[in-house]
Amino acid sequence: MEFPQFGAHICQMSDEWTEKLRCPTCHKIGMACPSQGEGDNTPTVQFASDGFKVVTTQYGPNFHCATCNVVVDP
């Protein structure tokens, strides 16, 4: 957000967190790092461990095992 009359720039706040990932089929484990900006409707994923993929839905990201192609447990 810009305020040129004051010579200021204000950064928007964002939440960042980590999620543990575990495949219920092959028991592979990993981590994901989602974040959500102040005005964002859904989180975005900054990082997901190798062997996991991010599947975007209208409600936000889901994580799947890349090998088994199943939704992982949080």
N, C-alpha and C positions, 0 to 999 in steps of 0.2 A: 504494500500500500504506500503510495507516494503523497507527501505533503510538501510540495515545492516552496510554498510561501514560508515554511519554517525551515527549509533545508534539511528535511528529515525523511527517512525511509523506515517504515515499520515492517518487520518480517512477521508473517503469519505463523502461528504456533502449529506444531504438528505432534501427534502422538506416534511413538515408535515402540515396538515390543517384539519379543521373540516367541516363537511357538515351537514346541517339540513335535516332531512328526514321527509316526510309527506305522508301518504297514501291517495290517492285521493278518495278511496272508504269508508274506515272507519274513516279517519281523525286522525289516530294514529300518534303521533309525536315522533321523536327520533334524535339521533346524530350518526355520523360515523366519524372515524379518519383514513383517508388514509395517506399514505406516499409514497414517491418515491425517491429512491436512485439515485445518479449521473449517474450510468451506466444502470439503469433499464429502460426497454421499457414501462412498465405499472406500475401503482401504486399497492401497496398491502394495505390491510385494517388491521389496528392494533386493531380496536374496532368498533363494531356496537351495538346499543342499543338492549335490549331484544325486541322481537317482529318483528325484521327485519332480513333478511338473505342476505348474499353476494352471488351474482351469478357472477362467473368469465367468462368473454368473451375474445376474442382475442384482443379487444381494451381496456380492463381494466375492473374493477369491476362495476357491476350494483347492485342496492339495491332493494329488493322486500319486501313487507309486508308479514310476515310469516302467517298471518291469511287469507288475501285475495288473496295471491299469484299474486299480480300485481306489476308492476314497480312503485316505489315511486317517488314523486316529489322532486326535490332538494330544 
